[in-house]
Amino acid sequence: ELWKSFLNLKSFLFSYFSFRMIYTKRSDVLMMTPWFAPIVWEGTYNSEILNEQFRQRNVTVGLTVFLACGRSAEATGPTFLETAETYFMVGHRVNYYIFTDRPEEVPKVALKEGRNVVVLQVQNYPRWQEISMRRMEMLSYFSQQRFINEVSYLVCVDVDMKFNDQVGVEILSDLFGTLHPGFYTAERRSFTYEHRPASQAYVPSDEGDFYYAGGFFGGTVTEVYKLTKKCHEAIMVDKANGIEAIWQEESHLNKYFLYHKPTKILSPEYLWDDNLGRPEILKKRRFLAVPKNHAAIRNK
């Protein structure tokens, strides 16, 4: 009994000081939402404690990207995968799920032990907007048919990016989104929600907590399935009614997060564009946009 009491005390002290380390290191940023979900910034967590917790749980993480789908994979694929191998979930098992209409173009990258590339062939569409909106459909389908049997968490990101610093298990939670780098300091009236009531992505002007980026979200496979299924269904209703949300799947994602609150939010460290400068509160630039020809990509 004495030994059991000692272990309980040790566990309590460990948890207490872990909490202190996670939540009391930054005073210059918002670290908690009104619904008590943590906002992850550099200096707000202890990576050693978190890594050990997730290793004990024997977690495998799935990282999903859409490669090529109408344009060459040569400029983005190698950079994305190579930097992911350097910085993403270091020390943990990872499945890279590469959705592409050009399997032969998926680059060959040397992988560490316990990490795999899984190529999933998908249909191409002539418009980038259609490709963007179909992502929700494909993520929903494969979450139910495959991912649920292979990984514990899914991280869904844009491929026209590169990892620039550590992105680890601190991001993982039941459902997480990322603050959009262009709006994280803006007021609600500046958020580019879909404000047309005819759209399923409609958000009233007096509602909304944050504006989330469509290029970095995730959670458990079950929660990602619910999110992507709901967004895909809403997109299809809009399509049947001849309407397209202002920012396609990002608009539907923001609507979903408004009424299904994320359990964790990632700061703009996790999705940054150097064209926005380097503000003082941004201690890390973990996932960076790579230069690209927007005019060539966004063919109307």
Residue frames relative to the residue before (quaternion, step in Angstrom):
aa qw qx qy qz dx dy dz
E 1.0000 0.0000 0.0000 0.0000 0.00 0.00 0.00
L 0.6367 0.5251 -0.3246 0.4620 3.56 1.03 -0.84
W 0.6598 0.5034 -0.3036 0.4681 3.56 0.95 -0.91
K 0.6401 0.5224 -0.3211 0.4629 3.58 1.01 -0.80
S 0.6410 0.5189 -0.3183 0.4675 3.57 1.02 -0.80
F 0.6297 0.5360 -0.3229 0.4603 3.55 1.05 -0.83
L 0.6674 0.4999 -0.3027 0.4616 3.58 0.92 -0.90
N 0.6391 0.5198 -0.3251 0.4644 3.58 1.02 -0.77
L 0.6424 0.5102 -0.3149 0.4773 3.57 1.04 -0.83
K 0.6412 0.5265 -0.3198 0.4576 3.55 0.98 -0.88
S 0.6559 0.5130 -0.3036 0.4630 3.56 0.98 -0.90
F 0.6437 0.5228 -0.3182 0.4595 3.58 1.00 -0.85
L 0.6758 0.4913 -0.2960 0.4630 3.57 0.87 -0.96
F 0.6234 0.5399 -0.3320 0.4579 3.57 1.02 -0.83
S 0.6820 0.4884 -0.2821 0.4655 3.56 0.90 -0.98
Y 0.6490 0.5360 -0.3181 0.4362 3.56 0.99 -0.90
F 0.7287 0.4234 -0.2535 0.4748 3.55 0.78 -1.01
S 0.5678 0.5553 -0.3870 0.4685 3.58 1.18 -0.47
F 0.6373 0.5238 -0.3181 0.4672 3.56 0.96 -0.89
R 0.6515 0.5192 -0.3178 0.4527 3.56 0.92 -0.89
M 0.6762 0.4967 -0.2935 0.4581 3.55 0.93 -0.90
I 0.6812 0.5054 -0.2956 0.4395 3.57 1.00 -0.80
Y 0.8440 0.2867 -0.0939 0.4434 3.56 0.80 -0.97
T 0.7292 0.4455 -0.2667 0.4458 3.65 1.07 0.05
K 0.5292 0.6841 -0.3879 0.3184 3.62 1.16 0.31
R 0.7620 0.2912 -0.1902 0.5462 3.63 1.17 -0.32
S 0.1169 -0.7927 0.5953 0.0596 3.55 -0.93 0.90
D 0.6313 0.5708 -0.3145 0.4204 3.58 1.31 -0.12
V 0.7505 0.3088 -0.1922 0.5517 3.59 1.27 -0.04
L 0.5389 -0.5761 0.4957 0.3634 3.55 -1.29 0.34
M 0.1318 -0.8370 0.5302 0.0313 3.58 -0.64 1.11
M 0.7761 0.2225 -0.1261 0.5764 3.58 1.26 -0.15
T 0.3913 -0.7070 0.5376 0.2409 3.56 -1.01 0.83
P 0.6594 -0.4946 0.3681 0.4302 3.61 -1.23 0.17
W 0.7083 0.3997 -0.2722 0.5143 3.63 1.19 -0.34
F 0.5685 -0.6690 0.3353 0.3416 3.57 1.27 0.64
A 0.4087 0.6455 -0.5273 0.3718 3.56 0.97 0.85
P 0.4406 -0.7059 0.4785 0.2803 3.63 -0.81 0.90
I 0.2402 -0.7168 0.6325 0.1686 3.56 -1.23 0.61
V 0.3054 -0.8175 0.4708 0.1293 3.55 -0.50 1.25
W 0.0712 0.7553 -0.6439 0.0988 3.53 -0.73 1.22
E 0.6217 -0.4869 0.4401 0.4275 3.54 -1.26 0.27
G 0.7882 0.2965 -0.2328 0.4865 3.56 -0.90 0.96
T 0.6650 0.5008 -0.3154 0.4555 3.59 1.25 0.08
Y 0.7590 0.2599 -0.1759 0.5704 3.60 1.23 0.21
N 0.3588 -0.6961 0.5770 0.2318 3.54 -1.33 0.31
S 0.3423 -0.7900 0.4716 0.1905 3.60 -0.28 1.25
E 0.6175 0.5539 -0.3615 0.4257 3.63 1.02 -0.65
I 0.6551 0.5021 -0.3098 0.4720 3.58 0.93 -0.89
L 0.6916 0.4879 -0.2826 0.4514 3.57 0.85 -0.98
N 0.6357 0.5291 -0.3362 0.4505 3.59 0.94 -0.82
E 0.6616 0.5039 -0.3118 0.4595 3.56 0.94 -0.85
Q 0.6278 0.5391 -0.3371 0.4490 3.59 0.97 -0.79
F 0.7234 0.4383 -0.2542 0.4690 3.58 0.84 -0.95
R 0.5955 0.5371 -0.3731 0.4667 3.61 1.12 -0.49
Q 0.6350 0.5291 -0.3256 0.4592 3.58 1.00 -0.80
R 0.6897 0.4599 -0.2715 0.4891 3.57 1.11 -0.64
N 0.3590 -0.7694 0.4705 0.2405 3.60 1.29 -0.07
V 0.1941 0.8402 -0.4793 0.1637 3.56 1.04 0.90
T 0.1246 -0.7299 0.6647 0.0993 3.54 -1.22 0.71
V 0.2102 -0.7945 0.5641 0.0802 3.57 -0.88 1.00
G 0.2335 -0.7535 0.5983 0.1410 3.56 -1.00 0.84
L 0.1222 -0.7697 0.6235 0.0618 3.58 -0.94 0.93
T 0.1187 -0.8254 0.5509 0.0348 3.60 -0.53 1.16
V 0.0672 0.7719 -0.6298 0.0551 3.55 -1.05 0.89
F 0.3157 -0.7133 0.5924 0.2017 3.53 -1.27 0.50
L 0.1044 -0.8315 0.5452 -0.0206 3.52 -0.39 1.33
A 0.8139 0.1541 -0.1700 0.5338 3.54 -1.01 0.95
C 0.3680 0.7441 -0.5171 0.2085 3.62 -0.27 -1.24
G 0.8368 -0.1473 0.0303 0.5264 3.53 0.63 1.19
R 0.7777 0.1741 -0.1471 0.5858 3.59 1.22 -0.15
S 0.6793 -0.5304 0.3215 0.3923 3.54 -1.21 0.48
A 0.3866 -0.7257 0.5275 0.2137 3.53 -1.08 0.79
E 0.4716 0.7322 -0.4185 0.2576 3.57 1.23 -0.32
A 0.7125 0.4801 -0.2728 0.4330 3.58 0.96 -0.83
T 0.7909 0.3475 -0.1663 0.4754 3.59 1.02 -0.70
G 0.6267 0.6123 -0.3435 0.3381 3.57 0.91 -0.89
P 0.7135 0.4480 -0.2867 0.4561 3.62 0.62 -1.03
T 0.6484 0.5229 -0.3229 0.4493 3.59 0.92 -0.90
F 0.6604 0.5167 -0.3100 0.4480 3.56 0.88 -0.94
L 0.7300 0.4405 -0.2553 0.4559 3.60 0.69 -1.07
E 0.6521 0.5205 -0.3247 0.4455 3.59 0.92 -0.83
T 0.6949 0.4473 -0.2873 0.4843 3.58 0.90 -0.85
A 0.5889 0.5549 -0.3698 0.4566 3.61 1.14 -0.57
E 0.6516 0.5136 -0.3172 0.4594 3.59 0.97 -0.78
T 0.6685 0.4976 -0.2921 0.4692 3.58 1.14 -0.58
Y 0.8500 0.2352 -0.0509 0.4686 3.56 0.86 -0.99
F 0.6919 0.5174 -0.2950 0.4082 3.63 1.07 -0.56
M 0.8604 -0.0973 0.0321 0.4993 3.56 -0.81 1.12
V 0.0596 0.8343 -0.5422 0.0802 3.57 0.91 0.94
G 0.8064 0.2440 -0.2082 0.4968 3.57 -0.86 1.02
H 0.6943 0.4210 -0.2677 0.5186 3.58 1.29 0.03
R 0.5594 -0.6019 0.4514 0.3480 3.55 -1.26 0.42
V 0.0371 -0.8103 0.5835 -0.0390 3.56 -0.94 0.98
N 0.1409 -0.7247 0.6654 0.1100 3.53 -1.18 0.74
Y 0.2046 -0.7495 0.6173 0.1234 3.57 -0.76 1.06
Y 0.1288 -0.7887 0.5987 0.0540 3.58 -0.53 1.18
I 0.0912 -0.8201 0.5649 -0.0065 3.56 -0.34 1.30
F 0.1613 -0.7666 0.6178 0.0679 3.57 -0.51 1.22
T 0.2034 0.7934 -0.5505 0.1616 3.60 -0.70 0.98
D 0.3736 -0.6851 0.5708 0.2554 3.52 -1.26 0.45
R 0.7245 0.3493 -0.2143 0.5542 3.58 1.31 0.00
P 0.1465 -0.8396 0.5174 0.0771 3.61 0.39 1.18
E 0.6331 0.5601 -0.3321 0.4186 3.57 1.07 -0.71
E 0.6817 0.4896 -0.2907 0.4594 3.60 1.21 -0.37
V 0.4473 0.6728 -0.4785 0.3438 3.59 1.21 -0.06
P 0.4045 -0.7559 0.4562 0.2385 3.60 -0.55 1.14
K 0.4067 -0.6724 0.5634 0.2550 3.53 -1.23 0.58
V 0.0302 0.7993 -0.5938 0.0869 3.55 -0.55 1.23
A 0.4845 -0.6590 0.4928 0.2969 3.57 -0.97 0.89
L 0.1517 -0.8162 0.5563 0.0375 3.57 -0.75 1.11
K 0.4834 -0.6419 0.5117 0.3040 3.53 -1.18 0.64
E 0.6815 -0.4805 0.3564 0.4215 3.56 -1.28 0.29
G 0.8052 0.2713 -0.2148 0.4816 3.55 -1.01 0.86
R 0.6670 0.4513 -0.2946 0.5145 3.57 1.29 0.20
N 0.0552 -0.8279 0.5559 -0.0503 3.55 -0.85 1.05
V 0.2924 -0.7042 0.6145 0.2026 3.53 -1.27 0.56
V 0.0717 -0.7801 0.6215 0.0051 3.56 -0.81 1.07
V 0.2017 -0.7979 0.5612 0.0877 3.59 -0.56 1.20
L 0.0736 -0.7874 0.6120 -0.0044 3.55 -0.82 1.09
Q 0.2592 -0.7989 0.5245 0.1394 3.57 -0.38 1.21
V 0.0242 -0.7973 0.6020 -0.0368 3.54 -0.91 1.01
Q 0.6163 -0.5608 0.4194 0.3601 3.52 -1.32 0.34
N 0.3576 -0.6933 0.5758 0.2447 3.53 -1.19 0.59
Y 0.1719 -0.7568 0.6202 0.1144 3.56 -1.27 0.50
P 0.5781 -0.6497 0.3711 0.3256 3.61 -0.99 0.77
R 0.7567 0.3342 -0.1939 0.5273 3.60 1.08 -0.64
W 0.5150 -0.6530 0.4494 0.3262 3.59 -0.94 0.86
Q 0.5978 0.5718 -0.3646 0.4274 3.58 1.12 -0.64
E 0.6519 0.5109 -0.3094 0.4672 3.57 1.01 -0.83
I 0.6177 0.5345 -0.3317 0.4720 3.58 1.02 -0.84
S 0.6545 0.5335 -0.3036 0.4415 3.53 0.92 -1.00
M 0.7165 0.4520 -0.2656 0.4602 3.57 0.84 -0.96
R 0.6410 0.5357 -0.3279 0.4412 3.60 1.09 -0.62
R 0.4786 0.6708 -0.4453 0.3504 3.60 1.20 -0.27
M 0.6455 0.5298 -0.3300 0.4401 3.57 0.94 -0.86
E 0.6319 0.5371 -0.3275 0.4528 3.58 1.00 -0.80
M 0.7137 0.4617 -0.2620 0.4570 3.57 0.82 -1.01
L 0.6355 0.5139 -0.3318 0.4711 3.58 1.02 -0.72
S 0.6344 0.5262 -0.3234 0.4647 3.57 1.02 -0.79
Y 0.6777 0.5063 -0.2983 0.4421 3.57 0.82 -0.99
F 0.7383 0.4227 -0.2442 0.4654 3.58 0.74 -1.02
S 0.5505 0.5837 -0.4053 0.4381 3.61 1.16 -0.42
Q 0.7145 0.4454 -0.2470 0.4797 3.55 0.93 -0.92
Q 0.7480 0.4414 -0.2206 0.4440 3.58 0.93 -0.91
R 0.8392 0.1708 -0.0443 0.5144 3.59 1.01 -0.73
F 0.7054 0.5119 -0.3014 0.3867 3.57 0.60 -1.15
I 0.6159 0.5818 -0.3450 0.4040 3.56 1.01 -0.84
N 0.7101 0.4431 -0.2475 0.4880 3.60 1.17 -0.56
E 0.7515 0.4376 -0.1942 0.4540 3.60 1.21 -0.30
V 0.8145 0.1414 -0.0549 0.5599 3.61 1.03 -0.67
S 0.4895 -0.6570 0.4939 0.2913 3.54 -1.30 0.40
Y 0.7932 0.1176 -0.0256 0.5969 3.56 1.06 -0.83
L 0.2131 -0.7381 0.6228 0.1480 3.53 -1.31 0.48
V 0.1047 -0.7444 0.6571 0.0555 3.53 -1.10 0.86
C 0.1128 -0.8232 0.5564 0.0030 3.57 -0.50 1.23
V 0.0712 0.8305 -0.5392 0.1203 3.58 -0.45 1.23
D 0.5485 -0.5617 0.5003 0.3651 3.53 -1.40 0.20
V 0.4418 -0.7225 0.4744 0.2404 3.57 -1.08 0.72
D 0.6168 0.5471 -0.3534 0.4421 3.61 1.17 -0.45
M 0.5297 0.5959 -0.3800 0.4690 3.53 0.98 1.00
K 0.1485 -0.7553 0.6178 0.1606 3.53 -1.32 0.01
F 0.4475 -0.6454 0.5418 0.2994 3.54 -1.17 0.64
N 0.1390 -0.8253 0.5471 0.0118 3.53 -0.84 1.07
D 0.7702 0.0592 -0.0347 0.6341 3.57 1.33 -0.21
Q 0.7417 -0.4456 0.2718 0.4213 3.57 -1.30 0.23
V 0.0037 0.7341 -0.6788 0.0186 3.54 -1.03 0.96
G 0.0706 0.8510 -0.5081 0.1124 3.55 -0.19 1.28
V 0.8132 -0.3041 0.2035 0.4526 3.52 -1.30 -0.40
E 0.4619 0.6743 -0.4561 0.3522 3.60 1.22 -0.08
I 0.6465 0.5327 -0.3285 0.4363 3.60 1.15 -0.46
L 0.6144 0.6265 -0.3396 0.3386 3.58 1.12 -0.63
S 0.1940 0.7352 -0.6272 0.1689 3.51 -1.07 0.91
D 0.7216 -0.4156 0.2917 0.4706 3.59 -1.22 0.10
L 0.7865 -0.0847 0.0986 0.6038 3.57 0.95 -0.91
F 0.0746 0.8193 -0.5638 0.0729 3.58 -0.61 1.07
G 0.1238 -0.7551 0.6402 0.0686 3.50 -1.29 0.64
T 0.3730 -0.7276 0.5377 0.2057 3.56 -1.31 0.20
L 0.4766 -0.6606 0.4991 0.2956 3.56 -0.93 0.90
H 0.4577 -0.6893 0.4918 0.2710 3.56 -0.82 1.02
P 0.4840 -0.7052 0.4244 0.2971 3.63 -0.72 0.98
G 0.6749 0.5049 -0.3025 0.4450 3.59 1.14 -0.48
F 0.7880 0.3262 -0.1463 0.5012 3.60 1.22 -0.34
Y 0.4350 0.7465 -0.4491 0.2275 3.63 1.18 -0.07
T 0.7268 0.3492 -0.2498 0.5360 3.61 1.19 -0.31
A 0.5256 0.6695 -0.3925 0.3485 3.59 1.28 -0.06
E 0.4844 -0.6223 0.5236 0.3225 3.53 -1.30 0.31
R 0.7153 -0.4856 0.2981 0.4046 3.54 -1.25 0.53
R 0.6577 0.5446 -0.3329 0.4000 3.60 0.87 -0.85
S 0.6588 0.4999 -0.3066 0.4713 3.58 1.26 -0.33
F 0.5092 0.6635 -0.4245 0.3469 3.60 1.21 -0.33
T 0.3427 -0.7601 0.5186 0.1894 3.57 -0.89 0.91
Y 0.0633 0.7900 -0.5957 0.1307 3.54 0.65 1.18
E 0.5208 -0.5599 0.5147 0.3877 3.55 -1.34 0.12
H 0.1071 -0.8393 0.5327 0.0185 3.59 -0.49 1.20
R 0.5162 0.6055 -0.4466 0.4092 3.61 1.19 0.29
P 0.4359 -0.7316 0.4573 0.2559 3.62 -0.56 1.10
A 0.5832 0.6020 -0.3737 0.3973 3.60 1.16 -0.48
S 0.6665 0.5020 -0.2987 0.4632 3.60 1.19 -0.48
Q 0.5292 -0.6205 0.4872 0.3124 3.54 -1.19 0.66
A 0.6483 0.5112 -0.3090 0.4721 3.59 1.26 -0.36
Y 0.3509 0.7854 -0.4562 0.2277 3.59 1.31 0.03
V 0.0359 -0.7562 0.6534 -0.0025 3.52 -1.03 0.98
P 0.4353 -0.7025 0.4906 0.2763 3.63 -0.65 1.02
S 0.6163 -0.6062 0.3690 0.3413 3.56 -1.08 0.73
D 0.7141 0.4242 -0.2563 0.4944 3.60 1.17 -0.47
E 0.6544 0.4694 -0.3254 0.4956 3.60 1.23 0.35
G 0.5413 0.6139 -0.4674 0.3341 3.54 -1.28 0.42
D 0.2730 -0.7823 0.5447 0.1296 3.55 -0.91 0.97
F 0.7762 -0.0529 0.0993 0.6203 3.54 0.84 -1.14
Y 0.3504 -0.6770 0.5767 0.2937 3.56 -1.30 0.12
Y 0.2097 -0.8200 0.5292 0.0602 3.54 -0.58 1.24
A 0.4460 -0.6782 0.5225 0.2611 3.55 -1.15 0.70
G 0.4471 -0.6981 0.4946 0.2608 3.56 -1.03 0.77
G 0.6526 0.5853 -0.2887 0.3849 3.55 1.26 -0.37
F 0.7864 0.1630 -0.1227 0.5830 3.62 1.22 0.18
F 0.3419 0.7010 -0.5652 0.2689 3.56 -0.33 1.26
G 0.1442 0.8102 -0.5606 0.0923 3.57 -1.22 0.20
G 0.0690 0.7817 -0.6190 0.0324 3.50 -1.34 -0.37
T 0.7270 -0.3072 0.2841 0.5445 3.55 -1.12 -0.53
V 0.6410 -0.5339 0.3692 0.4096 3.58 -1.16 0.50
T 0.6343 0.5464 -0.3282 0.4375 3.57 0.99 -0.81
E 0.6993 0.4588 -0.2758 0.4737 3.59 0.89 -0.91
V 0.6304 0.5124 -0.3383 0.4750 3.60 1.04 -0.70
Y 0.6079 0.5423 -0.3488 0.4633 3.57 1.06 -0.70
K 0.6591 0.5044 -0.3159 0.4598 3.59 0.87 -0.92
L 0.6638 0.5152 -0.3006 0.4512 3.58 0.91 -0.95
T 0.7309 0.4410 -0.2577 0.4526 3.58 0.67 -1.09
K 0.6153 0.5365 -0.3486 0.4605 3.59 1.06 -0.68
K 0.6689 0.4956 -0.2985 0.4667 3.58 0.89 -0.95
C 0.6726 0.4933 -0.3014 0.4621 3.59 0.89 -0.90
H 0.6504 0.5124 -0.3239 0.4577 3.59 0.94 -0.84
E 0.6485 0.5140 -0.3217 0.4601 3.59 0.92 -0.85
A 0.6574 0.5036 -0.3075 0.4687 3.58 0.99 -0.83
I 0.6320 0.5324 -0.3225 0.4617 3.58 1.03 -0.80
M 0.6667 0.5010 -0.2985 0.4641 3.58 0.98 -0.85
V 0.6085 0.5245 -0.3532 0.4795 3.61 1.07 -0.65
D 0.6419 0.5152 -0.3187 0.4700 3.58 0.92 -0.89
K 0.6558 0.5264 -0.3113 0.4426 3.55 0.90 -0.97
A 0.6554 0.5113 -0.3025 0.4664 3.59 0.97 -0.86
N 0.7149 0.4225 -0.2343 0.5055 3.56 1.19 -0.64
G 0.5240 -0.6853 0.3827 0.3307 3.57 1.29 0.23
I 0.6005 0.5360 -0.3732 0.4612 3.57 1.10 0.66
E 0.1367 -0.7690 0.6213 0.0636 3.54 -1.15 0.70
A 0.4680 -0.6995 0.4615 0.2807 3.58 -0.65 1.11
I 0.6734 -0.5618 0.3083 0.3686 3.53 -1.07 0.82
W 0.7983 0.1292 -0.0683 0.5843 3.60 0.98 -0.81
Q 0.5695 -0.6568 0.3596 0.3392 3.52 1.01 0.97
E 0.8582 -0.0856 0.0413 0.5045 3.59 -0.89 -0.92
E 0.5669 0.5862 -0.3957 0.4224 3.62 1.14 -0.43
S 0.6259 0.5301 -0.3341 0.4642 3.59 1.06 -0.72
H 0.6780 0.4779 -0.2878 0.4785 3.57 0.95 -0.86
L 0.6003 0.5509 -0.3502 0.4620 3.58 1.11 -0.67
N 0.6675 0.4980 -0.3023 0.4637 3.58 0.93 -0.88
K 0.6181 0.5198 -0.3449 0.4782 3.58 1.04 -0.69
Y 0.6556 0.5140 -0.3184 0.4523 3.59 0.90 -0.89
F 0.6968 0.4769 -0.2837 0.4545 3.60 0.85 -0.94
L 0.5649 0.5926 -0.3914 0.4201 3.59 1.16 -0.43
Y 0.8010 0.2790 -0.1250 0.5147 3.58 0.95 -0.90
H 0.7068 0.2653 -0.2236 0.6165 3.59 1.33 0.06
K 0.2159 -0.8510 0.4621 0.1254 3.55 0.34 1.29
P 0.4699 -0.6509 0.5092 0.3102 3.61 -0.94 0.81
T 0.4150 -0.7000 0.5237 0.2518 3.57 -1.14 0.65
K 0.7636 0.0794 -0.0916 0.6342 3.57 1.32 -0.07
I 0.1477 -0.7778 0.6056 0.0803 3.58 -1.11 0.71
L 0.3004 -0.7501 0.5667 0.1610 3.55 -0.97 0.90
S 0.4653 -0.6768 0.5022 0.2707 3.54 -1.01 0.87
P 0.6818 -0.4924 0.3384 0.4222 3.64 -1.22 0.18
E 0.4104 0.6774 -0.4893 0.3651 3.62 1.24 0.04
Y 0.7272 0.4683 -0.2252 0.4486 3.56 1.08 -0.78
L 0.7694 0.0928 -0.1177 0.6209 3.57 1.29 0.18
W 0.1934 0.8141 -0.5118 0.1945 3.54 0.07 1.29
D 0.1748 -0.7383 0.6428 0.1056 3.52 -1.31 0.56
D 0.4206 -0.7412 0.4631 0.2436 3.58 -0.59 1.10
N 0.5124 0.6222 -0.4259 0.4109 3.60 1.23 -0.16
L 0.6446 0.5112 -0.3130 0.4746 3.57 1.27 -0.34
G 0.5603 -0.6023 0.3847 0.4187 3.59 1.30 0.05
R 0.4103 -0.6843 0.5381 0.2717 3.55 -1.30 -0.33
P 0.1676 -0.8227 0.5366 0.0843 3.60 0.18 1.24
E 0.6482 -0.5711 0.3538 0.3586 3.54 -1.16 0.68
I 0.6677 0.5121 -0.3228 0.4333 3.61 0.97 -0.71
L 0.6186 0.5365 -0.3451 0.4587 3.58 1.23 -0.30
K 0.1404 -0.8351 0.5301 0.0436 3.58 0.02 1.33
K 0.7791 0.1596 -0.0819 0.6007 3.58 1.19 -0.56
R 0.1658 -0.7221 0.6578 0.1358 3.54 -1.26 0.53
R 0.1167 -0.8832 0.4529 0.0344 3.53 0.31 1.32
F 0.7914 0.0986 -0.0074 0.6032 3.58 1.01 -0.82
L 0.0730 -0.8625 0.4984 -0.0475 3.52 -0.27 1.34
A 0.4826 -0.6246 0.5287 0.3120 3.54 -1.17 0.68
V 0.2862 -0.7243 0.5984 0.1879 3.56 -1.07 0.76
P 0.5839 -0.5791 0.4168 0.3872 3.62 -1.06 0.65
K 0.0942 0.7959 -0.5926 0.0804 3.55 -0.96 0.88
N 0.5073 -0.6349 0.5010 0.2975 3.52 -1.30 0.47
H 0.2581 -0.8090 0.5087 0.1419 3.57 -0.01 1.28
A 0.6305 0.5507 -0.3429 0.4262 3.60 1.01 -0.77
A 0.6753 0.4863 -0.2957 0.4690 3.57 1.03 -0.80
I 0.6769 0.5014 -0.2920 0.4529 3.58 1.02 -0.83
R 0.7761 0.3638 -0.1858 0.4804 3.54 0.79 -1.04
N 0.0298 0.8134 -0.5744 0.0872 3.54 0.59 1.22
K 0.3687 -0.7552 0.5042 0.1986 3.54 -0.74 1.08
